Amino acid sequence: MAMNDAVKRKEPEPETEEKAPVEEKKAEEKPAETKAEEKPEAPKIAVAVKTAASGAPEAKRLKTSPPDPATVRKQIEYYMSDDNLRHDKFFHEKIKENPDGWLELNLILSCNKMKAMAATKDDVLAALKGSKLEVREDTVSIRRPGNLALPTLEARPQHHQKKSAAHAHDGGVIAVINKIPAEQSWMQIKEKLREKLPDKVQLWFVSEVNDKCSCIVSAAPFDGDLEFFEKLELEVGGAKLKTEVAHGEVLQQALKVMPKHIRDKREKEVRKRQKERNRPIVVGSQRFVTVHALKVRVREILNSRSDGEQLKVDGSDYKLIKALLGYHPKGEEKSKGMVGIKVAKSSQGDSRCFWMLKDGAEAEDFSAMKCLQAIEANPPYVEVEAKEKKVEASPKAEVKKPEEAAKKDVEMKEAAPVESKKEDAKPEEAKTEAKPEEAKKEEATPEAA
C-alpha cells in the first residue's frame, strides 16, 4: 500500500512537465501575434513621410537664380587677361599646348568661382556676346582676341599672407642668403651684414655656408626690418647677393638650425610685440580697443544691411568705411569720383561686400579684407601725449600723500607710549641709584661712632 501510494503520488509529475512546454509555446505565439499586429503600421508611417516630402514641387526646391551676365563676363575676361596668365601656370600651359591658343570652356567652368556662381555653358556663351574674347564655332573653346601672345610666366607675389605668417618675424627677421661664392665663408657674410644693419641693432646669428652655397641669418627686431631685409643686397667676393626673407618650410628648417638661446630670444620679443599690438587704434575719427574690435564692427555693418542698401553719407558707418577704404592698396585710385557706398553681393560669388557708387551710376566692389590686412600690418595706434601722462600721474601722487600721512600718524601714536614708558622708567632708575648711596651712608655712620 505504501508503494502504491508512492507511485500514485509520482504519476502527476510528467503531466506538469508536459503542460510546461505547452504554456511556453503559447507564450512564444503571443509575441509573434503582437509582431504580426505591429507590421501593418510600418507602411502607414512610410506613406505619411512620402506624402509630406512630396508636398513641395521639385521645381521650386531646385530652382536657383541665374548668375549675372556682367559678373560672369568680368570673371572670364580676368582668367584670360595678362594679369592672371602671368601667374596662372595651369591656364598658361593649357593655352600654350594649343597651336591656335584655344582654351576649353569646361576648364573655365571647373574653377571654384564659376562653381560658386553656378554658371553653366549657356550662361558663359550668353555673357561673352559683348566681349572681346573669341568663341570658337563649335562653342566648346574660347581664346584671347586675335590669339594674343601669352605673357611671360612669373611666380605669384605673396601679398596676402595668413594671420600666422603675417607675424612670423615679430621676434626678429630670419633670412636666407643664396649663391654665396665658393671661397667665401660665414665670417665675410657677418662682416658685410653688420655694415648694413642700423646702429644698435644686434646681429644674433649667422650659420655656416652649406653645400647649396647659402646661409641663414637672424637679427634683433627693429622698425621696418622686413622691408629692410627684402631690399638688402650684400657685395661679397665680387658678387651681389640678395637676401630672401624665410617663409613656410624654409622658415621651419631655419629655426631647426638656430641655437636654442636664439630661439628663446625670438619668443621673448614675439610676446613683447604682441603686448604692444593690443593697443587702441584710430580709423578716421573712431577709436577701437584693438584691430579685432574694428573687424567685428565692419562685419556688423555688413550684416545689418540688406542687398543694395546704401550707407547714409552723414552717418558714422559711412565715414568709417570711407576711412577704411583709404588703407586699401589701391584705395586712392579706386575712390576717385565716389559719391556713396552700398552693401551687395560680391562679383566673385555669393559673399557680400561693399560697393563704391560713382558718378554716372557706376558701381565697383572693393575688398574690406585687404583694407583690414593693411591695418593689421601697420596699425594706426592712438598717440598718447605727454600732457595726458602727467595728468594720469598727478592723481596717483595725491592718493599716496594721505596714505603716507596716515602711516606717519600711526607711527607717531606707536612711538608716543614708548617715550612715556621711557620717562616712567627714569625715576625708577633714579630711585634704584639713590638706594645704594643711602646704604653706604648708613654703613659709614657706625664706623664714625
CORTA-V185784 format. One record per run of one state. SS is the DSSP state (a for helix, b for strand, c for the rest). FROM is the first residue (numbers start at 0). LEN is the number of residues. If there is no record, write none. Layout:
BEGIN
SS;FROM;LEN
SS;FROM;LEN
END
This chain:
BEGIN
c;0;1
a;1;52
c;53;4
a;57;5
c;62;6
a;68;11
c;79;2
a;81;4
c;85;3
a;88;9
c;97;5
b;102;2
a;104;5
c;109;2
a;111;5
c;116;4
a;120;10
c;130;3
b;133;2
c;135;5
b;140;3
c;143;1
a;144;3
c;147;15
a;162;4
c;166;7
b;173;4
c;177;8
a;185;11
c;196;6
b;202;4
c;206;8
b;214;5
c;219;5
a;224;7
c;231;1
b;232;4
c;236;2
b;238;7
c;245;2
a;247;10
c;257;2
a;259;18
c;277;3
b;280;3
c;283;2
b;285;3
c;288;2
a;290;13
c;303;5
b;308;2
c;310;5
a;315;10
c;325;5
a;330;4
c;334;3
b;337;8
c;345;6
b;351;7
c;358;3
b;361;5
c;366;1
a;367;10
c;377;3
b;380;1
c;381;4
a;385;63
c;448;1
END
